Amino acid sequence: MDFKKIGVLTSGGDAPGMNAVIRAVVRAASKAGVKTVGFMEGYQGLMDGNYVDLTTGDVSNVISKGGTMLYSARATDFKTPEGMEKALKTIKDNDIDGIIAIGGDGTFRGATDLSAHGVHTIGLTGTIDNDITATDYAVGFDTAMNAVLDCIDRLRDTCESHARCIVVEVMGRDAGYIALQTGIATGAIGIVINEVPFDEEAMMQRIIRSIGHGRRSFVVVVSEGVKDELGKPYGERLTLRIEERTGVETRFNRLAHIIRGGSPTLRDRLSASMMGEAAVKLLLDGKSDLVVCERDSSIVTYDIKFALTLDKMYKNKLKPGDLSGFSSAEIREMEKLSEMRRQEFRDMYNAAITLM
């Protein structure tokens, strides 16, 4: 297929490094003599025909900027036949030969829907949660973790001064990747995530023993997706229980969206650039319905439906019929990748407990 114009969009939650992906897409396409347009506010812009032409000059200084220059928005109408019809009309009326969609699982569902209607599409992982099972790494993850690291380091300074404990809730939806890795990196005495059962009493005993050894400050990192028996954020209840159980003055801090912003780290700029360039190559080679991932430090691709189903398997969200259409070899590959991911998580959590 002779590509003359492609579209790029960012969808779902913003992630530092998305602008670096956009830059890479525009520059790689330009080198191949292909024009690029950017759809504003993700799939909403695709339905509304709201786009801007993007030249290499337009993206010359965006690699260091957080957020997304194309913005993002919820586009629930895109899931409807009417919404898809609008998007397809935009693509046809503007002679768009292919779409590169940057985001998470919701973004990929939209991309595979476009592909099913004959549109060449490539997905690219960009989410601070790093919760796409097909990839070891998603653009935005490293910057978010470094933002958490900086915040907790600052909080620890005042905890040390006043002999306090700080319970820090971090983003990640239902995934505990940010909490686990930042918990290890900040020397937390407790890490609370959904993926591994939390032994609250064991943590209390660690705090009590540490007080006896002269320790003054404590950090506990909690993933936002962890809830108590009433369905409320677990971190808030835990804060009260720590003070009651140990006598240590304890405060709760919810970092929330502050960790989404900021200039992307080298790790995110590099991954974004390599993934963006790879996505353009795939598109111009006539490939479609693929998601660009990073596994074992190499750029790899998976069929989007495979990646989405793998994600459900890992997260124990498979429904009857989800595996239909996949070969036994593909199902075994999903099972293998899911178990590898779980084992990596268990190994890291066990190491964290050893180091507490």
Secondary structure, DSSP 8 states (H G I E B T S, - for coil): ----EEEEEE-SS--TTHHHHHHHHHHHHHHTT-EEEEETTTHHHHHHT-EEEE-TTTTTT-TT--S-TT-----GGGGSHHHHHHHHHHHHHTT--EEEEEESHHHHHHHHHHHHTT-EEEEEEB-TT---TT-S--BTHHHHHHHHHHHHHHHHHHHHHHTEEEEEEE--TT--HHHHHHHHHTT-SEEE-SSS---HHHHHHHHHHHHHTT---EEEEEETT-B-TTSSBHHHHHHHHHHHHH--EEEEEE-GGGGT-S---HHHHHHHHHHHHHHHHHHHTT--SEEEEEETTEEEEEEHHHHHHHHHHHTT---TTTTTT--HHHHHHHHHHHHHHHHHHHHHHHHHHHH-
